[in-house]
């Protein structure tokens, strides 16, 4: 009997203690699953050819704008060098002064190596600031830019690798509001590889395989203010493959598929935690029960995102609150096709898809290209297929390329 009383007493106090530490967890209904980063303009396709094929370029054939997608492709260029200028209007349905400009130059040094430099400038237009009706309007022009340099080396007859170094500058602060405002800056590194097979004879056509990968914008977080808040760079993994159907000496059809994923931590699932005295022991926070302390916000599922950029890369593969299925939804994919006639005319089409709860970008793109004695003109147009309007919807993009030393290197 004595042992029974002791056991009963311990059970009573344990139950009473438990009632003092019950916690109610209420998920945040507005919790977002979309991954956000700093300098997101780096994810915009800056040339018309890639835009027309569904924002892809990691495994397509080499062109002047390979710097943005996969600079290791330059080691397979048949031209000695090239210079390109492209222009992309942004939010053209609302304003006419937001745009992305890109200038790229590459030079194939020899049979095995090449280098390239590029400059991107993202203008957010003019912002007019008026304090009152008696003050003169102040004009601010926020902008972001990058400067890149890359080197590619052919490690084998069919495979090359490249490395790029990128300087980023984001000047979004309003000087008229904060006199001490300074532009945020960081740097990033790209590591890429490209495979281009030899021509193979099939029953009714010749063919050629292509494949590529790149890790883009691998670098420290960018800091926008003195309070210490920092944003991840849009570190991106891209992998893709394609095949060229060489129908005859004049006609060629190329098809390519590409998958990409942001190597940035997924926002955790947050909720409100409330400690309370569970008097009746039903595990619920009833109206007649006493709250213990103040409610606070915490992580219900997932991992904290306050890690450095390298830890964030590895964490990005296993931190989605929804588990493996949500990790898969963080991949985007593109399918693109290109028809070329005698390397002088091209028609292109592509489709881009992103999960509904990860940004919901879906669009169809069409484009064309024309070549006149070393000069290429490329155009593309985007049709949104999503309920979420695209800032590039109904936008005509334009690229102009000058190639020097055409067919100086024989690759096919």
C-alpha positions in Angstrom: 0.0 0.0 0.0 2.9 2.4 0.8 4.4 1.9 -2.6 1.0 2.4 -4.3 0.6 5.8 -2.5 4.1 6.9 -3.6 3.4 5.9 -7.2 0.0 7.6 -7.2 1.5 10.8 -5.7 4.2 10.9 -8.4 1.7 10.4 -11.1 -0.5 13.2 -9.7 2.4 15.7 -9.6 3.7 14.7 -13.0 0.2 15.3 -14.5 0.0 18.6 -12.7 3.4 19.6 -14.0 2.5 18.6 -17.5 -0.6 20.8 -17.3 1.6 23.8 -16.6 3.7 23.3 -19.8 1.1 22.6 -22.5 1.8 24.7 -25.7 -0.7 25.7 -28.3 0.7 26.0 -31.8 -1.2 27.9 -34.5 0.3 27.8 -38.0 0.7 31.2 -39.8 -1.9 31.1 -42.6 0.1 33.6 -44.6 3.3 31.6 -44.5 5.0 31.7 -47.9 6.8 28.9 -49.6 8.4 31.1 -52.2 12.2 31.4 -52.0 13.3 35.0 -52.2 16.9 36.4 -52.7 18.7 39.6 -53.3 19.5 41.0 -56.8 16.8 38.8 -58.4 17.4 40.5 -61.8 20.3 38.0 -62.3 17.6 35.4 -63.0 16.2 37.3 -66.0 17.2 35.9 -69.4 19.1 38.8 -70.8 19.3 37.6 -74.5 16.5 37.0 -77.0 17.7 33.5 -78.2 17.6 32.0 -74.7 14.4 33.8 -73.8 12.7 32.4 -77.0 13.6 28.8 -75.9 12.0 29.1 -72.4 14.8 30.8 -70.5 17.4 28.1 -71.1 21.0 28.1 -72.3 23.1 25.7 -70.2 23.1 23.0 -72.9 22.3 24.8 -76.1 24.9 25.4 -78.7 27.4 28.2 -78.2 26.6 31.8 -78.9 27.9 35.2 -77.8 25.6 35.3 -74.8 26.9 32.0 -73.3 28.5 34.1 -70.5 25.1 34.3 -68.7 24.2 30.6 -69.1 27.4 28.5 -69.5 30.7 30.2 -70.3 32.5 26.8 -70.8 30.7 26.7 -74.2 33.0 29.3 -75.6 35.8 26.7 -76.0 33.6 25.2 -78.8 33.0 28.4 -80.7 33.7 28.4 -84.4 34.1 32.1 -84.4 37.3 33.7 -83.2 35.4 36.4 -81.2 32.1 38.0 -80.8 30.4 41.1 -79.4 26.7 41.3 -78.4 24.2 43.9 -77.2 20.8 42.9 -75.9 17.8 44.9 -74.5 14.9 43.6 -72.3 12.0 45.8 -71.3 10.6 45.0 -67.9 7.1 45.7 -66.7 6.4 47.2 -70.1 2.6 47.0 -69.6 2.9 49.5 -66.6 6.0 51.7 -67.3 8.4 52.4 -70.1 11.7 53.1 -68.2 12.5 49.8 -66.4 14.8 47.6 -68.5 17.8 45.2 -68.5 20.7 45.8 -70.8 23.6 43.4 -71.5 26.9 43.8 -73.3 29.1 40.8 -73.8 32.4 40.1 -75.6 34.2 36.8 -76.0 37.5 35.8 -77.6 38.6 32.2 -78.3 42.3 32.4 -77.5 43.3 29.1 -79.2 42.1 25.6 -79.8 41.6 24.8 -76.1 40.7 28.1 -74.3 38.6 31.2 -74.4 37.7 34.2 -72.2 34.7 36.5 -72.0 33.7 39.7 -70.3 30.2 41.1 -69.8 28.3 44.0 -68.2 24.6 44.0 -67.2 22.7 47.0 -66.1 19.2 46.9 -64.6 17.5 50.3 -64.5 14.5 50.7 -62.2 13.6 54.0 -64.0 13.1 57.4 -62.4 11.5 58.0 -59.0 10.1 61.5 -58.4 10.2 62.6 -54.7 8.1 65.6 -53.6 8.0 66.6 -50.0 5.3 69.3 -50.4 3.7 71.5 -53.0 6.4 74.2 -52.5 9.5 71.9 -52.8 11.3 71.1 -56.0 10.9 67.5 -57.1 14.0 65.3 -56.6 14.7 62.6 -59.2 16.3 59.3 -58.1 17.4 56.5 -60.4 17.9 53.2 -58.5 19.8 50.6 -60.4 21.7 47.3 -60.2 24.6 46.1 -62.2 27.1 43.2 -62.6 30.5 42.9 -64.2 31.7 39.5 -65.2 34.9 37.9 -66.5 35.2 34.2 -67.4 37.8 31.7 -68.6 37.0 28.3 -70.2 39.3 25.5 -70.9 38.8 22.4 -73.1 39.8 19.4 -71.0 39.0 16.9 -73.7 37.9 16.9 -77.4 34.3 16.8 -76.3 34.3 18.4 -72.8 35.2 21.8 -71.4 34.9 23.6 -68.1 34.7 27.2 -67.2 34.9 29.6 -64.2 33.5 33.1 -63.9 34.0 35.8 -61.4 31.2 38.4 -60.9 31.0 41.7 -59.1 27.5 42.8 -58.0 26.3 46.2 -57.1 22.8 47.1 -56.0 22.0 50.8 -55.5 18.3 50.8 -54.4 18.4 53.2 -51.6 17.0 56.7 -51.9 19.7 59.3 -51.3 17.2 62.1 -50.8 15.6 60.1 -47.9 18.9 58.9 -46.3 22.0 61.0 -46.9 24.2 58.2 -45.6 22.7 55.6 -48.1 25.3 53.5 -49.9 25.0 50.8 -52.5 25.1 47.2 -51.4 27.7 45.0 -53.1 29.0 41.4 -53.2 30.7 39.0 -55.5 29.9 35.6 -57.0 31.5 32.7 -58.7 30.2 30.4 -61.5 31.5 26.9 -62.1 30.3 25.3 -65.3 30.9 22.3 -67.7 29.8 21.5 -71.2 29.8 18.4 -73.4 29.4 18.4 -77.2 29.5 15.1 -79.0 30.7 14.3 -82.4 28.3 13.9 -85.3 26.8 10.4 -85.4 25.1 8.8 -88.4 21.6 7.5 -87.9 19.3 5.8 -90.4 17.8 8.9 -91.9 19.7 11.8 -90.3 22.9 12.7 -88.5 22.8 13.7 -84.8 24.8 15.3 -82.1 24.4 15.2 -78.3 24.9 18.1 -76.0 24.9 18.4 -72.2 25.9 21.1 -69.6 25.7 22.2 -66.0 26.5 25.3 -64.0 26.4 26.6 -60.4 25.8 30.3 -60.6 26.2 33.2 -58.2 28.0 31.3 -55.5 29.1 34.0 -53.1 28.5 35.9 -49.8 25.2 37.3 -48.9 24.5 40.9 -49.9 23.8 43.4 -47.1 21.3 46.2 -47.8 21.3 48.1 -44.6 23.3 48.8 -41.4 20.9 46.9 -39.2 22.5 43.6 -40.2 19.8 42.1 -42.5 21.4 40.2 -45.4 20.0 38.5 -48.4 21.2 35.4 -50.2 22.5 35.8 -53.7 20.3 33.8 -56.3 22.7 30.8 -56.3 21.4 28.6 -59.0 22.0 25.0 -60.2 21.2 24.4 -63.8 21.6 21.0 -65.7 20.4 20.2 -69.1 20.8 18.1 -72.2 19.9 18.3 -75.9 20.1 16.7 -79.3 20.7 18.1 -82.8 18.8 16.5 -85.6 21.0 17.3 -88.6 18.5 16.6 -91.5 20.8 17.7 -94.3 23.5 20.3 -95.0 20.9 23.0 -94.8 18.3 22.0 -92.2 18.8 21.3 -88.5 16.4 20.9 -85.6 17.7 21.1 -82.0 15.7 20.1 -78.9 16.8 20.9 -75.4 15.6 20.3 -71.8 16.8 22.1 -68.7 16.2 21.8 -65.0 17.2 24.4 -62.4 17.0 24.9 -58.7 17.8 27.7 -56.3 20.5 26.6 -53.9 19.0 28.9 -51.2 17.4 27.7 -47.9 13.6 27.3 -48.0 11.7 29.5 -45.6 10.5 27.4 -42.6 6.9 26.9 -41.6 6.2 29.4 -38.8 3.5 29.5 -36.2 2.4 31.1 -32.9 3.4 29.3 -29.7 1.3 29.9 -26.6 2.2 28.3 -23.3 -0.9 27.8 -21.0 -2.1 26.0 -17.9 -4.2 23.1 -19.2 -6.5 22.8 -16.3 -8.9 20.1 -17.7 -6.1 18.2 -19.4 -7.7 18.1 -22.8 -4.6 19.4 -24.6 -6.5 22.5 -25.9 -6.3 26.2 -24.9 -9.8 26.8 -23.6 -11.2 30.3 -22.7 -11.2 29.6 -19.0 -7.5 28.5 -18.9 -4.7 30.8 -18.1 -2.0 31.8 -20.6 1.5 31.5 -19.2 3.9 34.2 -20.5 3.6 35.9 -23.9 2.9 34.2 -27.2 5.9 34.0 -29.6 6.6 33.1 -33.2 8.7 30.0 -33.9 9.5 27.3 -36.4 7.0 24.5 -36.7 8.8 22.6 -39.4 11.9 23.3 -41.5 15.3 24.8 -40.6 16.5 28.3 -39.7 17.7 30.3 -42.6 20.3 32.4 -40.7 23.2 30.4 -42.1 26.1 31.4 -44.3 25.9 30.9 -48.1 27.9 27.7 -48.2 25.8 26.1 -45.5 22.7 27.4 -47.3 23.7 25.6 -50.5 23.9 22.2 -48.8 20.8 22.9 -46.6 18.7 23.8 -49.7 18.5 20.1 -50.7 16.8 18.9 -47.4 15.1 21.8 -45.6 11.7 22.0 -47.2 9.0 21.7 -44.6 7.0 19.5 -47.0 9.8 17.0 -47.3 11.1 15.4 -50.5 7.9 16.2 -52.5 8.4 19.9 -51.8 12.1 19.7 -52.7 11.0 18.4 -56.1 8.6 21.3 -56.5 11.5 23.7 -56.1 12.9 22.6 -59.4 11.8 24.5 -62.5 12.0 23.0 -66.0 12.2 24.3 -69.6 11.7 22.6 -73.0 12.9 24.4 -76.1 13.3 23.8 -79.8 15.2 25.6 -82.5 15.0 25.2 -86.3 17.9 26.6 -88.4 18.2 26.9 -92.1 21.8 27.2 -93.5 22.8 28.9 -90.3 21.2 32.1 -91.6 17.6 31.8 -90.3 16.2 30.4 -87.1 12.8 29.8 -85.6 12.5 29.1 -81.9 9.9 28.1 -79.3 10.1 27.2 -75.6 8.0 26.6 -72.5 9.0 27.3 -68.9 7.3 25.8 -65.8 7.5 26.6 -62.1 5.4 25.0 -59.3 2.3 27.0 -58.2 3.5 27.4 -54.6 7.1 28.3 -55.6 6.4 31.4 -57.8 3.9 30.0 -60.4 5.8 31.3 -63.4 4.6 29.5 -66.5 5.0 30.9 -70.0 5.3 30.1 -73.7 8.0 32.0 -75.7 8.5 32.3 -79.4 11.3 33.9 -81.4 13.3 34.2 -84.6 16.9 34.9 -85.6 18.5 36.3 -88.8 22.1 36.2 -89.8 23.8 38.6 -92.4 27.5 38.1 -93.0 28.6 37.9 -89.4 25.8 39.9 -87.9 23.0 38.2 -86.0 19.6 39.7 -85.0 17.4 37.8 -82.5 13.9 38.5 -81.3 11.7 36.9 -78.7 8.2 37.3 -77.4 6.6 35.9 -74.2 3.1 34.7 -73.5 2.2 34.1 -69.9 0.4 30.8 -69.1 0.0 31.4 -65.4 -2.7 33.1 -63.2 0.1 35.3 -61.9 0.9 38.0 -64.4 4.5 38.0 -65.6 6.5 41.2 -65.6 7.8 40.1 -69.0 4.4 39.3 -70.5 3.9 40.6 -74.0 7.4 41.8 -74.1 9.6 41.9 -77.2 13.2 41.3 -76.5 16.0 42.2 -78.9 19.6 41.1 -79.3 22.3 42.2 -81.8 25.5 40.2 -82.3 28.7 40.7 -84.3 30.9 37.7 -84.9 34.5 38.1 -86.1 36.5 35.4 -87.7 33.6 33.1 -88.6 34.6 29.5 -89.2 38.1 30.1 -88.0 37.7 27.0 -85.8 36.2 23.9 -87.2 34.0 21.9 -84.7 31.5 20.0 -86.8 
